[in-house]
Amino acid sequence: MGYGGGYGGQNSMFVLIVVLFILLIIVGTNYGGFSGGY
């Protein structure tokens, strides 16, 4: 299931953006500890 079954087209792009944003937050907390603003 996951990304292949329930998501299609634009929704898969939205999920991709959300995942990248979460990774960005994780990397930000590892390096700056929310010092950047978020």
Secondary structure, DSSP 8 states (H G I E B T S, - for coil): -TTTTS--THHHHHHHHHHHHHHHHHHHHHHTSSTT--
